[in-house]
Amino acid sequence: MLEPDHDRISLRRQCDLLGLSRSTAYYRPCVENPAHLALKEAIEAQYTLTPFYGSVRMTAQLRRGGWHVNIKRVRRLMREMGLSAVYPRPRLSLSNQAHPKYPYLLRDVRVDRPDQVWASDITYIRLRGGFAYLTAVMDWCSRYVLSRELSNTLDAVFCVEALERALTISKPQIFNTDQGVQFTSGAFTRLLESRGVAISMDGRGRVFDNIFSERLWRTVKYEEVYLHHYEDMDEAWACLARYFAFYNCERLHQSLEWRTPHEVYFATQEAAGDPEIAGAVATPVGLRPPSVATAPLGCVHLNSGHKWS
């Protein structure tokens, strides 16, 4: 939006009109040190494989792989990335004590139909110059991914927008998340409550309460993310859009009797006689690759507040 070479309006005045600090016009993001980034990628890959590894065991594993690191550096990087070993313990990070917490509603519950339970979670996506954050809304029964968002910050906005798009397709009886600040925020919980959706949250230290989301991230990373090096968020968004279209409409799941998530999710809704959902069978919304026609369905979020598809 800024035009440094404008012949009538100075750059200072342009910044004033846009409500921006003038230093913003001259800021150029620093590219992370390649060796430092490679170590982060190694930690993230190992954590995806063994989420029960803490900093001590992670350090030992990295040393076996040829990395010359000490535990202080590994612990600091894991803290920066928000990674911690999965095991029961009295306190967890990434929660806000001021936000209300909801009980876990799915213990001993049989999930046997679409739109009975949806779930959402956040994971890291590595870029050549850093990391981005990916969130997705998934139907537990069919494994269908209803929406997803990519952001370079961990604010609640991109999670709320992913939920809003998913709710344009249908709505669940129960929505399950962890106790992260994005999901306990008022904007997120009020949206669910306004639609009459029961809110369920994982117990502390119980990673298996949201096991289907964890399996989704493992699949996405091993079948897509680890096979590519995304230059930036635009490339990551485009590649992930293609992968999720494949995941929903072509990838066969053994647990679904070798059917696709799209077949299970929409076929069940069509059989129930829901004309709105049945009409979506031919063109599953929210999971198409970005284009002019589908721009509102998914956005890359930047911390400046701007976004684009």
C-alpha positions as CSV (number, residue, x, y, z in Angstrom):
1,M,0.0,0.0,0.0
2,L,3.0,2.3,0.4
3,E,4.5,4.1,-2.6
4,P,8.0,5.3,-1.7
5,D,8.4,7.1,-5.0
6,H,5.1,9.0,-5.0
7,D,5.7,12.5,-6.4
8,R,3.0,14.3,-4.2
9,I,2.7,12.4,-0.9
10,S,5.8,11.8,1.2
11,L,6.5,8.5,2.8
12,R,6.1,10.0,6.2
13,R,2.6,11.3,5.3
14,Q,1.6,7.9,3.8
15,C,2.5,6.2,7.0
16,D,0.5,8.8,9.0
17,L,-2.6,8.2,6.8
18,L,-2.3,4.4,7.2
19,G,-1.7,4.6,10.9
20,L,1.7,3.0,10.6
21,S,5.0,3.7,12.3
22,R,7.5,5.0,9.7
23,S,10.0,2.4,10.7
24,T,7.6,-0.2,9.3
25,A,8.2,1.2,5.8
26,Y,11.9,0.4,6.1
27,Y,11.7,-2.9,7.9
28,R,13.1,-5.9,6.1
29,P,12.6,-9.3,7.8
30,C,15.8,-11.0,8.8
31,V,16.3,-14.5,7.4
32,E,17.1,-17.0,10.1
33,N,20.6,-18.6,10.2
34,P,20.4,-21.7,7.9
35,A,22.3,-23.9,10.5
36,H,20.0,-22.7,13.3
37,L,16.9,-23.4,11.1
38,A,18.2,-26.8,10.1
39,L,18.5,-27.7,13.8
40,K,14.9,-26.6,14.5
41,E,13.8,-28.7,11.6
42,A,15.6,-31.7,13.0
43,I,14.0,-31.1,16.4
44,E,10.5,-30.7,14.9
45,A,10.9,-33.9,12.8
46,Q,12.1,-35.9,15.8
47,Y,9.3,-34.6,18.0
48,T,6.7,-35.5,15.4
49,L,8.1,-39.1,15.5
50,T,8.6,-39.3,19.2
51,P,6.4,-36.6,21.0
52,F,7.3,-38.2,24.4
53,Y,11.0,-37.1,24.1
54,G,11.9,-34.3,26.5
55,S,15.0,-32.0,26.1
56,V,17.4,-34.5,27.6
57,R,16.4,-37.4,25.4
58,M,16.1,-35.1,22.4
59,T,19.6,-33.8,22.9
60,A,20.9,-37.4,23.1
61,Q,19.0,-38.3,19.9
62,L,20.4,-35.3,18.0
63,R,23.9,-36.1,19.1
64,R,23.5,-39.6,17.7
65,G,22.5,-38.0,14.4
66,G,25.7,-35.9,14.2
67,W,24.5,-32.7,15.8
68,H,27.0,-31.0,18.2
69,V,24.5,-29.4,20.6
70,N,24.1,-29.1,24.4
71,I,20.9,-29.5,26.4
72,K,20.6,-25.7,27.1
73,R,20.3,-25.0,23.4
74,V,17.9,-27.8,22.7
75,R,15.7,-26.8,25.7
76,R,15.7,-23.1,24.5
77,L,14.7,-24.1,21.0
78,M,12.0,-26.5,22.1
79,R,10.6,-23.7,24.3
80,E,10.7,-21.2,21.4
81,M,8.8,-23.8,19.2
82,G,6.3,-24.6,22.0
83,L,7.3,-28.2,22.1
84,S,7.2,-30.2,25.3
85,A,7.3,-33.9,26.0
86,V,3.9,-35.6,26.2
87,Y,3.4,-37.1,29.7
88,P,1.1,-36.4,32.7
89,R,2.4,-33.6,34.8
90,P,0.9,-31.0,37.1
91,R,1.3,-27.9,34.9
92,L,1.2,-27.3,31.2
93,S,2.2,-24.2,29.2
94,L,0.2,-22.5,26.5
95,S,-2.9,-22.1,28.6
96,N,-4.4,-19.0,30.1
97,Q,-5.7,-19.2,33.6
98,A,-8.1,-16.3,33.0
99,H,-9.9,-18.2,30.3
100,P,-12.6,-20.7,31.2
101,K,-11.9,-24.4,30.7
102,Y,-14.4,-27.0,29.6
103,P,-14.6,-30.6,30.7
104,Y,-13.7,-33.5,28.3
105,L,-17.0,-34.9,27.0
106,L,-15.8,-37.8,24.9
107,R,-14.6,-40.4,27.4
108,D,-16.3,-43.7,26.6
109,V,-18.4,-42.0,23.8
110,R,-18.9,-44.0,20.6
111,V,-18.3,-41.7,17.6
112,D,-20.1,-43.3,14.7
113,R,-21.6,-40.6,12.5
114,P,-20.4,-37.4,10.8
115,D,-21.0,-34.1,12.6
116,Q,-21.2,-35.8,15.9
117,V,-17.7,-34.6,16.9
118,W,-15.4,-32.1,15.3
119,A,-11.9,-31.3,16.5
120,S,-9.2,-28.7,15.9
121,D,-5.5,-28.3,16.7
122,I,-2.4,-26.3,15.7
123,T,0.9,-27.6,14.4
124,Y,4.2,-26.1,13.0
125,I,5.0,-26.0,9.3
126,R,8.6,-25.3,8.5
127,L,9.6,-22.8,5.9
128,R,13.0,-22.1,4.4
129,G,13.3,-19.0,6.4
130,G,11.4,-19.9,9.6
131,F,8.1,-21.5,10.7
132,A,4.4,-21.0,10.2
133,Y,1.4,-22.3,12.1
134,L,-1.3,-24.5,10.6
135,T,-4.7,-25.2,12.1
136,A,-7.5,-27.4,10.8
137,V,-11.0,-28.4,11.7
138,M,-11.7,-32.1,11.2
139,D,-14.7,-34.4,11.6
140,W,-13.7,-37.3,13.8
141,C,-15.9,-40.0,12.3
142,S,-15.0,-39.4,8.6
143,R,-11.6,-37.8,9.1
144,Y,-12.8,-35.1,6.7
145,V,-10.9,-31.8,7.0
146,L,-13.5,-29.1,6.7
147,S,-11.2,-26.1,6.8
148,R,-7.7,-25.0,7.5
149,E,-5.7,-21.8,8.0
150,L,-2.1,-20.8,7.9
151,S,-0.6,-18.0,10.0
152,N,2.8,-16.6,11.0
153,T,1.5,-15.8,14.5
154,L,-0.2,-17.8,17.3
155,D,-3.1,-15.3,17.9
156,A,-6.6,-16.7,18.0
157,V,-7.8,-15.0,14.7
158,F,-6.8,-17.7,12.3
159,C,-8.3,-20.4,14.5
160,V,-11.6,-18.5,14.7
161,E,-11.7,-18.0,10.9
162,A,-11.1,-21.7,10.3
163,L,-14.0,-22.4,12.6
164,E,-16.2,-19.9,10.9
165,R,-15.6,-21.5,7.4
166,A,-16.2,-25.0,8.8
167,L,-19.5,-23.9,10.2
168,T,-20.7,-22.7,6.7
169,I,-20.6,-26.4,5.8
170,S,-22.4,-27.9,8.8
171,K,-22.1,-27.9,12.6
172,P,-21.2,-30.6,15.1
173,Q,-22.8,-31.7,18.3
174,I,-19.5,-31.5,20.2
175,F,-16.3,-29.6,19.3
176,N,-13.1,-30.8,20.9
177,T,-9.8,-29.0,21.3
178,D,-6.9,-28.8,23.7
179,Q,-6.6,-26.0,26.4
180,G,-4.5,-23.7,24.3
181,V,-5.2,-20.0,24.5
182,Q,-6.4,-19.9,20.9
183,F,-9.3,-22.3,21.7
184,T,-10.2,-21.0,25.2
185,S,-10.4,-17.4,23.9
186,G,-13.7,-15.7,24.1
187,A,-14.0,-15.2,20.4
188,F,-13.6,-19.0,19.8
189,T,-15.9,-20.3,22.6
190,R,-18.6,-17.7,22.0
191,L,-18.9,-18.7,18.3
192,L,-19.4,-22.3,19.3
193,E,-21.9,-21.5,22.1
194,S,-23.9,-19.2,19.7
195,R,-24.4,-22.2,17.4
196,G,-25.5,-24.5,20.2
197,V,-22.3,-26.6,20.0
198,A,-21.1,-28.4,23.2
199,I,-17.5,-27.6,23.9
200,S,-15.1,-30.3,25.0
201,M,-11.4,-29.8,26.0
202,D,-8.6,-32.4,26.5
203,G,-7.5,-33.2,30.0
204,R,-4.1,-31.9,31.0
205,G,-1.3,-34.2,29.8
206,R,-3.8,-36.4,27.9
207,V,-2.6,-36.3,24.3
208,F,-4.8,-39.2,23.4
209,D,-7.9,-37.2,24.1
210,N,-7.4,-35.6,20.7
211,I,-5.6,-38.5,19.0
212,F,-7.2,-38.0,15.6
213,S,-5.8,-34.5,15.2
214,E,-2.4,-35.8,16.2
215,R,-2.7,-38.5,13.6
216,L,-3.7,-36.0,11.0
217,W,-0.6,-33.9,11.7
218,R,1.7,-36.9,11.5
219,T,0.1,-37.8,8.1
220,V,0.4,-34.3,6.7
221,K,4.0,-33.9,7.7
222,Y,5.3,-37.3,6.5
223,E,3.3,-37.3,3.2
224,E,3.7,-33.6,2.3
225,V,5.7,-31.2,4.5
226,Y,8.8,-33.3,5.0
227,L,9.0,-34.0,1.2
228,H,9.2,-30.3,0.3
229,H,11.0,-27.1,1.4
230,Y,8.6,-24.3,1.2
231,E,10.2,-20.9,0.3
232,D,7.5,-18.8,2.0
233,M,3.9,-18.9,3.2
234,D,2.4,-18.5,-0.2
235,E,4.1,-21.7,-1.5
236,A,3.2,-23.6,1.7
237,W,-0.4,-22.6,1.4
238,A,-0.6,-23.7,-2.3
239,C,1.1,-27.0,-1.6
240,L,-1.0,-27.7,1.5
241,A,-4.2,-26.8,-0.4
242,R,-3.3,-29.5,-3.1
243,Y,-2.5,-32.0,-0.4
244,F,-5.7,-31.5,1.6
245,A,-7.7,-31.9,-1.6
246,F,-5.9,-35.2,-2.2
247,Y,-6.3,-36.2,1.5
248,N,-10.1,-35.5,1.5
249,C,-11.0,-36.8,-1.9
250,E,-8.4,-39.4,-3.1
251,R,-6.5,-40.8,-0.1
252,L,-8.0,-44.1,1.0
253,H,-8.2,-44.9,4.7
254,Q,-8.1,-48.4,6.1
255,S,-10.1,-47.3,9.1
256,L,-12.8,-46.1,6.7
257,E,-13.0,-49.5,4.9
258,W,-10.7,-48.1,2.1
259,R,-13.0,-45.1,1.4
260,T,-12.0,-41.5,1.3
261,P,-13.1,-39.0,4.0
262,H,-15.1,-37.1,1.4
263,E,-17.1,-40.2,0.5
264,V,-17.8,-41.0,4.1
265,Y,-18.7,-37.5,5.3
266,F,-20.9,-36.4,2.4
267,A,-22.4,-39.7,1.5
268,T,-23.8,-40.0,5.1
269,Q,-25.2,-36.5,4.9
270,E,-26.8,-37.2,1.5
271,A,-28.4,-40.4,2.7
272,A,-29.9,-38.5,5.6
273,G,-31.7,-36.2,3.1
274,D,-30.0,-32.9,3.9
275,P,-30.2,-31.0,0.6
276,E,-27.7,-28.3,1.7
277,I,-25.0,-30.8,2.5
278,A,-25.9,-33.1,-0.4
279,G,-25.4,-30.2,-2.8
280,A,-21.8,-29.9,-1.6
281,V,-20.9,-33.5,-2.6
282,A,-20.0,-32.5,-6.2
283,T,-17.8,-29.5,-5.0
284,P,-16.4,-29.9,-1.5
285,V,-16.0,-26.3,-0.2
286,G,-13.1,-25.0,1.8
287,L,-10.6,-27.5,0.5
288,R,-10.0,-26.4,-3.1
289,P,-6.7,-24.9,-4.2
290,P,-6.6,-21.1,-3.9
291,S,-8.0,-19.2,-6.8
292,V,-10.0,-16.1,-7.4
293,A,-13.2,-18.0,-7.0
294,T,-12.2,-19.5,-3.7
295,A,-10.3,-16.6,-2.1
296,P,-12.6,-16.2,0.9
297,L,-12.2,-19.9,1.9
298,G,-8.7,-19.7,3.1
299,C,-6.1,-17.1,3.9
300,V,-2.4,-16.7,4.8
301,H,-2.3,-14.5,7.9
302,L,0.5,-12.1,8.6
303,N,1.2,-10.3,11.8
304,S,0.7,-6.9,10.1
305,G,-3.0,-7.8,9.9
306,H,-3.0,-8.2,6.1
307,K,-4.0,-11.5,4.5
308,W,-4.5,-13.0,1.1
309,S,-5.4,-16.3,-0.5
